[in-house]
Amino acid sequence: MILPYSPIMWVGSKARAVPTLTTLVPHDVTHVVSGFAGGCSFEIAMALAGLTVQAYDINPYLVNYWLFQLSEPVILADRIELVHREFERACYQRLDRILPSLTPLNRAAAFYALVRSAFYNIFPGGTYAKGHPNFKERRIDRVRDFRCPRLSVSMQDFRVTLSIHPQDFLWLDPVYFKKDRRLYGIKEFPHEELAALLRGHKGRFLLTYNDHPYIRSLYRDYHIIPVDGKWRYSAGGTKVSDEIIILNYDPPKGSVTVDGRLA
């Protein structure tokens, strides 16, 4: 399977997990609701496979970026190129300061530049990576060429998302338990509240989390599938994930083994 690419790098990306995750989506699903958009790797894969995908996030800069990426990719790429021409540490620091005051288009271009040029693509809360190796012309070409008409991204809290999509198929990749909060730019995430809301969800959901006893206890009544190193991250694929997949429905035939592990 060819991995779909997201034009923007985002912490916690599920790009390498897409081949596994797609096998767990029931064959009768035609519409997916995503509660935590992020880099949209899985969302893009589903949309390119012919499903309609509604994604939501509470990060206003991220959502603003996606609005331009999906509706005006050429205009956005042209504006990013203007930023790239004179980009270095001082420009990074200046854009970081003035980002809220920029026009929506300039804010989207600046946000892309800040994420691409930060250490480990952490923004906000990150620092400039010397030489910005992930902010290059060829990356901007991906922004310009990207098309995904079946994907939409809007700003919305996950609580509202679950309340207005009570029967839809949910894809959820929330902030992981006890992870560095700087990575996500939030103070704390209500893990118990999410679990409580999902207990009342009348549709199906596919959820990913870090493998932690606390998370396993919250979702002990559902199918919990250990990843067992199936997903590898970092440029060389050397970092093994410690994640689990949680389902409130029986996995599609052939997707897992008889002992409940990934096939």
C-alpha positions in Angstrom: 0.0 0.0 0.0 1.3 3.5 -0.9 1.2 5.7 2.1 -0.9 8.8 1.6 1.1 11.9 2.4 0.0 14.9 4.5 1.4 18.2 3.3 2.1 19.2 6.9 4.2 17.3 9.5 2.4 16.9 12.8 3.4 15.4 16.1 1.7 12.0 16.7 1.2 11.4 12.9 -0.3 8.1 12.0 1.1 8.0 8.5 3.0 4.7 9.1 0.0 3.2 10.8 -2.4 3.8 7.9 -2.0 0.3 6.3 -2.9 -1.3 9.6 -5.7 1.0 10.6 -7.5 0.8 7.2 -7.9 -2.9 7.6 -9.9 -2.3 10.8 -12.5 -0.1 9.1 -15.7 -2.1 8.5 -16.5 -2.6 4.8 -19.9 -0.9 5.1 -18.5 2.4 6.4 -18.9 5.2 3.9 -18.6 8.2 6.2 -15.9 8.9 8.8 -15.9 11.5 11.6 -12.5 12.4 13.0 -12.4 14.1 16.4 -8.7 15.1 16.4 -7.6 16.1 12.9 -3.9 16.8 13.4 -1.9 16.0 10.2 -4.9 14.0 8.8 -2.9 11.1 7.5 -5.6 8.5 8.2 -8.3 10.9 7.2 -6.6 11.5 3.8 -6.3 7.7 3.2 -10.0 7.2 3.9 -11.0 10.1 1.7 -8.8 9.0 -1.2 -10.4 5.5 -0.8 -13.7 7.1 -1.6 -15.2 7.7 1.9 -16.4 11.2 2.9 -14.4 12.4 6.0 -15.4 15.2 8.4 -12.5 16.1 10.6 -12.4 18.5 13.5 -9.8 20.0 15.8 -9.6 22.7 18.4 -6.2 24.2 17.3 -7.3 27.4 15.5 -4.0 27.7 13.6 -4.1 24.1 12.4 -7.7 24.4 11.3 -7.0 27.7 9.5 -4.1 26.1 7.7 -6.3 23.1 6.5 -9.0 25.5 5.3 -6.6 27.1 2.8 -4.8 23.8 2.1 -8.1 22.2 1.0 -9.7 25.2 -0.8 -6.7 27.2 -2.1 -3.6 25.0 -2.3 -1.9 27.0 -5.1 -2.4 30.4 -3.4 -1.2 28.9 -0.1 1.9 27.4 -1.7 2.7 30.7 -3.4 2.5 32.5 -0.1 4.6 29.9 1.7 7.3 30.4 -1.0 7.5 34.1 -0.2 8.2 33.1 3.5 10.7 30.5 2.5 12.9 32.9 0.4 14.2 34.7 3.5 13.6 32.2 6.2 16.0 31.7 9.0 16.0 31.9 12.8 15.1 35.6 13.1 12.2 35.0 10.7 11.0 32.0 12.7 11.1 34.1 15.9 9.3 37.0 14.3 6.5 34.9 12.9 6.1 33.1 16.2 5.5 36.5 17.8 3.1 38.0 15.2 1.2 34.9 14.2 -2.1 35.8 15.9 -2.2 39.3 14.2 -1.7 38.0 10.6 -4.4 37.8 8.0 -5.9 34.2 7.6 -3.9 33.5 4.5 -0.6 34.8 5.9 -1.3 33.0 9.2 -1.8 29.7 7.3 1.5 30.2 5.5 3.4 31.2 8.6 2.0 28.4 10.6 3.1 25.9 8.0 6.6 27.4 8.0 6.8 27.4 11.8 5.7 23.7 12.1 8.1 22.6 9.3 11.1 24.4 10.7 10.7 23.5 14.4 12.5 20.7 16.2 10.4 17.6 15.8 7.8 19.8 14.2 6.6 20.9 17.6 4.6 24.1 17.5 3.6 25.9 19.7 6.3 25.4 22.3 9.1 24.2 20.0 12.4 25.8 18.9 13.9 26.5 15.6 15.8 23.7 13.9 19.0 25.1 12.4 18.9 24.9 8.6 15.2 23.9 8.8 15.7 20.6 7.0 12.0 19.8 6.8 11.2 23.2 5.2 12.3 22.9 1.6 11.0 23.8 -1.8 10.0 20.2 -2.6 7.8 20.2 0.4 6.1 23.3 -0.8 5.4 21.6 -4.1 3.4 19.0 -2.1 1.2 21.8 -0.7 0.6 23.1 -4.2 -0.3 19.7 -5.7 -2.4 18.4 -2.8 -6.0 17.6 -3.6 -8.5 15.8 -1.3 -12.1 16.8 -2.2 -13.8 14.3 0.1 -12.0 15.7 3.3 -13.3 18.7 5.3 -11.7 20.1 8.4 -13.5 22.4 10.9 -12.8 23.8 14.3 -14.7 22.0 17.0 -14.2 20.5 20.5 -14.5 16.7 20.6 -17.4 16.9 23.1 -19.5 18.8 20.5 -18.3 16.4 17.7 -19.6 13.4 19.6 -22.9 15.1 20.5 -23.8 15.9 16.9 -22.5 12.6 15.4 -24.2 10.1 17.8 -24.3 7.3 15.3 -21.5 8.0 12.9 -18.3 6.0 12.6 -15.7 7.8 14.7 -11.9 7.8 14.2 -10.2 9.2 17.3 -6.5 9.8 17.9 -6.5 11.9 21.1 -3.7 13.3 23.2 -1.9 10.3 24.7 -1.9 9.7 28.4 1.0 11.3 30.3 2.7 12.4 27.2 4.7 15.7 27.1 1.9 18.3 27.0 4.2 20.7 25.0 3.8 18.4 22.1 0.1 19.2 21.7 0.0 22.8 23.0 -2.6 22.1 25.7 -2.6 22.0 29.5 -4.4 18.7 30.1 -6.6 16.3 28.3 -9.8 14.8 29.9 -9.2 11.1 29.2 -12.0 10.0 31.5 -14.5 12.3 30.0 -13.7 11.0 26.5 -14.2 7.4 27.7 -17.5 8.3 29.3 -18.8 9.9 26.1 -17.7 7.0 24.0 -19.6 4.6 26.3 -22.8 6.4 25.2 -21.9 6.5 21.5 -24.5 4.6 19.5 -22.2 4.1 16.5 -18.9 2.4 16.0 -15.5 3.9 16.9 -11.8 3.2 16.1 -9.5 4.7 18.8 -5.7 4.7 19.2 -3.9 5.3 22.5 -0.5 4.7 24.1 -0.4 1.3 25.9 -0.8 2.2 29.5 -2.7 0.4 32.4 -4.8 3.4 33.1 -6.1 3.6 29.5 -6.6 -0.2 29.4 -8.8 0.1 32.5 -10.9 2.9 31.0 -11.6 0.8 27.9 -11.6 -2.7 29.4 -15.1 -3.5 28.0 -13.9 -3.1 24.4 -11.6 -4.9 22.0 -8.0 -3.8 22.8 -5.5 -4.7 20.1 -1.8 -4.3 20.9 0.3 -3.0 18.1 3.4 -5.0 19.1 5.9 -3.0 17.1 3.9 -3.0 13.9 4.4 0.7 13.6 7.8 2.1 13.4 8.6 5.8 13.5 11.6 8.1 12.8 13.4 8.6 9.6 15.0 5.2 9.7 12.0 3.4 11.1 13.9 2.5 14.3 11.5 3.8 17.0 8.9 1.1 17.9 5.5 2.3 18.9 3.9 1.4 22.3 0.3 1.8 21.2 -3.0 0.0 21.3 -6.0 0.1 19.1 -9.5 0.1 20.7 -12.7 -0.9 19.0 -16.3 -1.1 20.1 -17.1 -3.6 17.3 -15.8 -6.9 16.2 -12.7 -6.5 14.0 -13.2 -7.2 10.3 -12.4 -10.8 9.3 -8.7 -11.4 8.7 -7.6 -8.2 10.4 -6.6 -9.8 13.7 -5.4 -13.2 14.8 -7.3 -15.7 16.9 -5.5 -14.4 20.0 -6.6 -10.8 19.3 -3.4 -9.4 17.8 -2.9 -7.7 14.5 -2.7 -10.1 11.6 
